Amino acid sequence: MSEAASVIIVSRHRPDELRRNLPAFRLQTHRNFELILVADPQGLAVARELNLADRMKLVEFDEANISATRNLGLVQAAAPLVAFIDDDATPEPPWLARLLAPFEDAEVVASTGFVRGRNGISMQWQGVATDELGADIALDVSETETTLLPVDRRVKTHGTNCAFRRERLTAIGGFDTAFRFFLDETDVTHRLVPGGGKTAIVPLAQVQHGFAANASRKANRAPTDLTQIGRSAALFLRRHCPEARWNEGLDKLRAGQARRIALHRRELRLSAADEAPLLQGLERGIAEGLAASLVAPPPLAMAEFPFQRFPKAPAPAHYEVRSCSLLGYRSALKKARADAATGERIITLLRLSRTPRRHASWFDPAGVWLQRGGLFGPSVRSDPAFRFWRRSARIARERARIAAFRSPES
């Protein structure tokens, strides 16, 4: 699909994540897009440091409100389609092309893809819908083919991997700034329902989500503050749920967060002393959400900004997976980085040691996708902890698995 798109990245106090995120957009196979970064001064400085500022739209904003941040990017958008990704997520090269493809159907108003977790391999989010309590409902969808569902199924458009028709999103007021964090995209999903249309779930439009630390969680995912979660949950219930079920929704929220705290305590990421302040913050947030003003956001006022295309060269012409041993890794990486610098190749470098080590994958900002692990170790959850492989067979298996979501030809 060649239709123009505006890609919006929001960032706050995470410059290191941006140093990995921004270079990945040079490898997008869809070339008709602009890149809008809404960030604090540190984040905007990264765009300048990487010599990308002249091909991007930069908007300074340093407040802890993800909905307000996204709306600032939305106002700058000049394309009819808008996509969103977080600063701690890295898009696969065909991500945007695949995320936008369903919009060829005029009834499609939103799309979302699959999200891989911190190891770059295991799935963090797949097909999910939400109910009137804001709770997730797993959907049984294809892992390879696009699924179209009516918007009244309330498919969860993951905030780090989603796209909308700009006209539809701005007509409902964009993201509601009352939702500073948590359930912000879920609220959008529910407010889209009256206008009708379809939502596309695109399994092979994938991003790797690092799940970096923020104001409410540590880098190890342990929570540091539950206030905004409680506040947004209460706001969501007031807007989308019959009052008779509010207590049910809040009780489920409390139980879920208690289980979350217990899990992190078992993993020694939280101590017993952390529990009471976290639960107090949750209750404080619930009280705020029940008392806060809540009105439907008016249509978002749009300004006329010119389209500023990000890509300055043709799409990468070659896709390949290379392999190396542990001893040959340094020289193989040096060559892969040199070859990737031209922007003509999508390169994955597979490093296999003769061990049962688990696999992990990540993007090197120099332009190379890296995967390391043991020749006999698991790369997906269904793999056994140890399996004997001939090297050639293991490389062939990984090549086929990676090609499904990284090769533009798959």
C-alpha positions as CSV (number, residue, x, y, z in Angstrom):
1,M,0.0,0.0,0.0
2,S,1.5,3.4,-1.0
3,E,-0.9,5.7,0.8
4,A,0.8,8.3,3.0
5,A,0.9,7.7,6.7
6,S,2.0,9.7,9.8
7,V,3.9,7.7,12.4
8,I,3.7,9.2,15.9
9,I,6.3,8.3,18.6
10,V,5.8,9.5,22.1
11,S,8.7,9.6,24.6
12,R,9.5,11.0,28.0
13,H,12.8,10.7,29.8
14,R,13.9,7.6,27.8
15,P,16.6,8.9,25.4
16,D,18.4,5.5,25.3
17,E,15.3,3.8,24.0
18,L,15.0,6.4,21.2
19,R,18.6,5.7,20.1
20,R,17.5,2.2,19.2
21,N,13.9,3.0,18.0
22,L,14.6,5.9,15.5
23,P,17.3,4.2,13.3
24,A,14.9,1.2,12.7
25,F,12.7,3.5,10.6
26,R,15.3,3.7,8.0
27,L,14.6,0.0,7.2
28,Q,10.8,0.3,6.8
29,T,9.7,-1.2,3.4
30,H,6.8,1.3,3.2
31,R,8.5,4.5,2.2
32,N,5.6,7.0,2.1
33,F,5.5,8.1,5.7
34,E,6.4,11.0,8.0
35,L,7.8,10.6,11.5
36,I,6.5,12.7,14.3
37,L,8.3,12.7,17.7
38,V,6.6,14.2,20.7
39,A,9.1,14.2,23.5
40,D,10.9,16.0,26.3
41,P,14.0,18.0,25.5
42,Q,16.3,15.0,26.0
43,G,14.3,13.0,23.5
44,L,14.3,15.7,20.9
45,A,18.1,16.0,21.3
46,V,18.5,12.4,20.4
47,A,16.8,13.0,17.0
48,R,19.4,15.8,16.4
49,E,22.3,13.7,17.7
50,L,21.3,11.0,15.1
51,N,21.1,13.6,12.3
52,L,17.4,12.8,11.8
53,A,15.9,16.1,13.0
54,D,15.7,17.6,9.5
55,R,13.5,14.8,8.2
56,M,11.1,14.6,11.2
57,K,8.5,16.7,12.9
58,L,9.7,17.4,16.5
59,V,7.2,18.5,19.2
60,E,8.4,19.4,22.7
61,F,6.3,18.1,25.6
62,D,7.3,17.0,29.1
63,E,4.2,16.0,31.0
64,A,3.2,12.6,32.3
65,N,0.1,12.3,30.2
66,I,0.3,9.9,27.3
67,S,-3.0,10.9,25.8
68,A,-2.1,14.6,25.6
69,T,1.2,13.6,24.1
70,R,-0.4,11.5,21.4
71,N,-2.9,14.2,20.6
72,L,0.0,16.7,20.0
73,G,1.4,14.4,17.5
74,L,-2.0,13.8,15.9
75,V,-2.5,17.5,15.4
76,Q,0.8,17.6,13.4
77,A,-0.2,14.7,11.2
78,A,-0.6,15.5,7.5
79,A,-1.5,12.0,6.2
80,P,-4.9,10.3,6.1
81,L,-3.6,7.4,8.1
82,V,-1.9,7.7,11.5
83,A,0.1,5.0,13.3
84,F,1.4,4.9,16.8
85,I,4.5,3.2,18.4
86,D,6.2,3.6,21.7
87,D,9.8,4.7,22.2
88,D,10.7,1.4,23.8
89,A,9.4,-0.6,20.7
90,T,11.3,-1.4,17.5
91,P,9.3,-2.0,14.3
92,E,10.1,-4.9,12.1
93,P,11.0,-3.7,8.5
94,P,7.6,-4.7,7.0
95,W,5.7,-3.4,10.0
96,L,4.1,-0.2,8.6
97,A,3.4,-1.7,5.2
98,R,1.5,-4.6,6.8
99,L,-0.3,-2.4,9.4
100,L,-1.6,-0.1,6.7
101,A,-2.6,-2.7,4.1
102,P,-6.1,-3.4,5.6
103,F,-7.1,0.2,5.0
104,E,-7.5,-0.6,1.3
105,D,-10.9,-1.8,2.6
106,A,-12.9,1.5,3.0
107,E,-14.7,0.0,6.0
108,V,-11.5,-0.5,8.1
109,V,-11.1,2.3,10.6
110,A,-8.3,0.9,12.8
111,S,-5.7,-1.8,12.7
112,T,-3.3,-3.4,15.2
113,G,-0.5,-6.0,15.1
114,F,1.2,-8.5,17.3
115,V,3.8,-7.4,19.9
116,R,6.9,-9.3,20.9
117,G,8.2,-9.0,24.4
118,R,11.6,-8.1,25.9
119,N,13.5,-11.1,24.6
120,G,12.4,-10.1,21.1
121,I,10.8,-13.5,20.4
122,S,8.0,-14.4,22.8
123,M,4.7,-12.8,22.3
124,Q,3.5,-10.1,24.7
125,W,0.2,-9.2,23.0
126,Q,-1.7,-11.0,20.2
127,G,-5.4,-10.7,19.4
128,V,-7.3,-9.2,22.3
129,A,-10.7,-7.6,22.8
130,T,-12.0,-5.7,25.9
131,D,-15.3,-5.7,27.7
132,E,-17.3,-3.0,29.5
133,L,-15.1,-3.4,32.6
134,G,-12.0,-2.8,30.5
135,A,-10.8,-6.4,31.0
136,D,-9.0,-8.2,28.3
137,I,-10.6,-11.1,26.3
138,A,-8.3,-13.3,24.3
139,L,-9.4,-13.7,20.7
140,D,-8.8,-16.9,18.7
141,V,-7.4,-15.4,15.5
142,S,-5.0,-16.5,12.9
143,E,-1.3,-16.1,13.6
144,T,-0.5,-15.4,10.0
145,E,-3.6,-14.0,8.2
146,T,-5.3,-10.7,8.9
147,T,-8.6,-10.9,10.7
148,L,-11.3,-8.2,10.3
149,L,-13.8,-7.7,13.0
150,P,-16.6,-5.1,13.5
151,V,-15.6,-2.3,15.8
152,D,-18.3,-3.3,18.2
153,R,-16.2,-6.3,19.1
154,R,-13.9,-3.7,20.8
155,V,-10.6,-5.1,19.5
156,K,-7.8,-3.8,21.7
157,T,-5.6,-1.6,19.5
158,H,-2.3,-1.9,21.3
159,G,-0.9,1.6,21.8
160,T,2.6,0.6,20.7
161,N,1.3,-1.0,17.5
162,C,-1.8,0.5,16.0
163,A,-3.1,2.7,13.2
164,F,-6.3,4.7,12.5
165,R,-8.0,6.7,9.8
166,R,-7.0,10.2,11.0
167,E,-10.5,11.6,10.2
168,R,-12.2,9.0,12.4
169,L,-9.8,9.5,15.3
170,T,-9.9,13.2,15.3
171,A,-13.7,13.2,15.0
172,I,-14.0,11.5,18.4
173,G,-11.5,13.9,20.0
174,G,-8.4,11.7,19.7
175,F,-7.2,10.3,23.0
176,D,-9.0,11.5,26.0
177,T,-6.5,13.5,28.2
178,A,-8.4,12.4,31.3
179,F,-6.7,9.1,30.8
180,R,-3.1,10.0,31.6
181,F,-1.8,6.4,31.6
182,F,-3.5,3.0,31.3
183,L,-6.7,2.2,29.3
184,D,-6.1,5.2,27.1
185,E,-6.2,3.2,23.8
186,T,-9.0,1.0,25.2
187,D,-11.1,4.1,25.7
188,V,-10.6,5.0,22.1
189,T,-11.6,1.5,21.0
190,H,-14.9,1.9,22.8
191,R,-15.6,5.4,21.6
192,L,-15.1,4.3,18.0
193,V,-18.1,1.9,18.2
194,P,-21.0,4.3,17.4
195,G,-19.3,5.3,14.1
196,G,-19.2,1.7,12.9
197,G,-16.6,0.1,10.6
198,K,-14.1,-2.7,11.1
199,T,-10.8,-3.2,13.0
200,A,-8.1,-5.3,11.5
201,I,-5.8,-7.6,13.5
202,V,-2.6,-8.0,11.5
203,P,-0.4,-10.8,13.1
204,L,2.6,-10.2,10.9
205,A,2.7,-6.4,11.5
206,Q,5.1,-6.8,14.5
207,V,7.1,-4.7,16.9
208,Q,9.5,-5.7,19.6
209,H,8.5,-4.0,22.9
210,G,11.2,-3.5,25.4
211,F,8.8,-2.5,28.2
212,A,11.2,0.1,29.6
213,A,10.9,1.8,33.0
214,N,8.6,4.8,33.4
215,A,7.0,6.9,36.1
216,S,4.9,3.9,37.4
217,R,7.2,0.9,36.9
218,K,10.8,-0.3,37.1
219,A,12.8,-1.7,34.2
220,N,12.0,-5.2,35.6
221,R,8.2,-4.4,35.3
222,A,7.6,-4.2,39.0
223,P,5.2,-1.3,39.8
224,T,6.3,1.8,41.7
225,D,2.9,3.6,41.7
226,L,-0.6,2.3,41.0
227,T,-2.4,5.7,41.3
228,Q,-2.9,6.3,37.6
229,I,-4.1,2.7,37.0
230,G,-6.7,3.2,39.7
231,R,-7.7,6.6,38.3
232,S,-8.0,5.4,34.7
233,A,-9.9,2.3,35.7
234,A,-12.5,4.3,37.6
235,L,-12.9,6.8,34.7
236,F,-13.3,3.9,32.2
237,L,-16.1,2.3,34.3
238,R,-17.9,5.6,34.6
239,R,-17.8,6.1,30.8
240,H,-18.4,2.6,29.4
241,C,-19.9,0.4,32.1
242,P,-23.4,0.4,33.8
243,E,-23.1,1.8,37.3
244,A,-24.5,-1.5,38.7
245,R,-21.3,-3.2,37.7
246,W,-18.8,-0.6,38.9
247,N,-18.1,-2.4,42.2
248,E,-17.5,-5.6,40.3
249,G,-15.0,-3.9,38.0
250,L,-13.2,-2.2,40.9
251,D,-13.0,-5.5,42.8
252,K,-11.5,-7.3,39.8
253,L,-9.0,-4.4,39.5
254,R,-7.9,-4.7,43.1
255,A,-7.6,-8.5,42.9
256,G,-5.6,-8.3,39.7
257,Q,-3.1,-5.7,41.1
258,A,-2.8,-7.7,44.3
259,R,-1.8,-10.8,42.2
260,R,0.6,-8.6,40.3
261,I,2.3,-7.4,43.5
262,A,2.4,-11.0,44.9
263,L,4.1,-12.2,41.7
264,H,6.8,-9.5,41.9
265,R,7.3,-10.3,45.6
266,R,7.9,-13.9,44.8
267,E,10.4,-12.9,42.2
268,L,12.1,-10.6,44.8
269,R,11.4,-7.5,42.7
270,L,9.3,-6.0,45.5
271,S,9.5,-6.3,49.2
272,A,6.8,-6.6,51.9
273,A,7.3,-2.9,52.7
274,D,6.3,-2.0,49.1
275,E,2.9,-3.6,49.1
276,A,0.9,-1.2,51.4
277,P,2.0,2.1,49.6
278,L,1.2,0.5,46.2
279,L,-2.3,-0.5,47.3
280,Q,-2.9,2.9,48.9
281,G,-1.9,4.5,45.7
282,L,-4.4,2.3,43.8
283,E,-7.2,3.4,46.2
284,R,-6.2,7.0,45.9
285,G,-6.4,6.8,42.1
286,I,-9.8,5.1,42.3
287,A,-11.1,7.9,44.4
288,E,-9.7,10.5,42.0
289,G,-11.3,8.8,39.1
290,L,-14.7,8.5,40.7
291,A,-14.6,12.2,41.6
292,A,-12.9,13.7,38.5
293,S,-14.8,15.6,35.8
294,L,-15.6,13.4,32.8
295,V,-16.9,14.7,29.6
296,A,-16.7,13.4,26.0
297,P,-13.7,15.1,24.3
298,P,-14.8,17.4,21.5
299,P,-13.5,16.8,17.9
300,L,-9.8,17.5,17.8
301,A,-9.0,20.8,16.1
302,M,-6.6,20.1,13.3
303,A,-4.1,22.5,11.8
304,E,-2.7,22.3,8.3
305,F,0.8,21.1,8.3
306,P,2.8,20.0,5.3
307,F,3.7,16.3,4.9
308,Q,7.4,15.7,5.7
309,R,8.5,12.4,4.2
310,F,11.0,10.6,6.5
311,P,12.7,8.2,4.0
312,K,15.4,9.7,1.8
313,A,16.3,6.6,-0.2
314,P,14.5,3.6,-1.8
315,A,13.4,0.7,0.4
316,P,16.0,-2.0,1.2
317,A,16.5,-4.2,-1.8
318,H,17.9,-7.3,-0.1
319,Y,16.8,-9.5,2.8
320,E,19.1,-12.1,4.4
321,V,19.9,-14.1,7.5
322,R,23.5,-14.7,8.2
323,S,25.0,-17.0,10.8
324,C,28.2,-17.2,12.8
325,S,29.8,-19.0,15.7
326,L,30.7,-17.5,19.0
327,L,34.3,-17.1,17.9
328,G,33.4,-15.5,14.6
329,Y,30.9,-13.1,16.0
330,R,33.0,-9.9,16.2
331,S,34.1,-10.1,12.6
332,A,30.7,-11.1,11.4
333,L,29.1,-8.2,13.2
334,K,31.6,-5.7,11.9
335,K,30.8,-6.8,8.3
336,A,27.1,-6.9,8.9
337,R,27.2,-3.3,10.2
338,A,29.2,-2.1,7.2
339,D,26.8,-3.8,4.8
340,A,23.8,-2.4,6.6
341,A,25.1,1.1,6.6
342,T,24.1,1.5,2.9
343,G,20.5,1.0,3.8
344,E,20.2,-1.5,1.0
345,R,19.9,-4.7,3.1
346,I,17.8,-6.0,5.9
347,I,20.3,-8.2,7.8
348,T,19.7,-10.6,10.6
349,L,22.9,-12.0,12.3
350,L,22.3,-15.3,14.0
351,R,25.0,-16.2,16.6
352,L,24.8,-19.8,17.8
353,S,26.9,-21.2,20.6
354,R,27.2,-25.0,21.3
355,T,25.0,-24.7,24.4
356,P,21.3,-25.0,25.4
357,R,21.1,-21.3,26.1
358,R,17.7,-19.6,25.4
359,H,17.5,-17.3,22.4
360,A,17.0,-13.6,22.5
361,S,16.7,-11.0,19.7
362,W,17.2,-7.3,19.4
363,F,17.9,-4.5,17.0
364,D,21.4,-3.0,16.8
365,P,21.1,0.8,16.0
366,A,23.8,0.3,13.4
367,G,21.1,-1.3,11.3
368,V,21.4,-5.1,12.0
369,W,19.0,-7.4,13.7
370,L,20.8,-9.7,16.1
371,Q,19.8,-13.1,17.6
372,R,21.9,-15.1,19.9
373,G,21.4,-18.4,21.7
374,G,22.5,-22.0,22.0
375,L,22.4,-24.4,19.1
376,F,20.4,-26.7,21.3
377,G,18.5,-24.1,23.2
378,P,14.8,-22.9,22.8
379,S,13.9,-19.9,20.7
380,V,10.1,-20.2,21.2
381,R,8.2,-21.2,24.2
382,S,7.0,-24.5,22.7
383,D,10.7,-25.7,22.3
384,P,12.1,-28.1,24.8
385,A,14.8,-26.9,27.1
386,F,17.3,-29.1,25.1
387,R,17.0,-30.5,21.7
388,F,19.8,-31.9,19.5
389,W,20.2,-30.0,16.3
390,R,22.6,-30.2,13.4
391,R,23.8,-26.7,12.8
392,S,22.5,-26.5,9.2
393,A,19.0,-27.7,10.3
394,R,18.9,-25.2,13.2
395,I,19.9,-22.3,10.9
396,A,17.2,-23.3,8.4
397,R,14.6,-23.5,11.1
398,E,15.4,-20.0,12.4
399,R,15.6,-18.5,9.0
400,A,12.1,-19.7,8.2
401,R,10.7,-18.5,11.5
402,I,12.3,-15.0,11.2
403,A,11.3,-14.6,7.6
404,A,7.6,-14.8,8.5
405,F,7.7,-11.4,10.2
406,R,10.9,-9.7,9.0
407,S,11.2,-10.5,5.3
408,P,9.1,-8.1,3.1
409,E,8.7,-11.0,0.6
410,S,7.0,-13.5,3.1
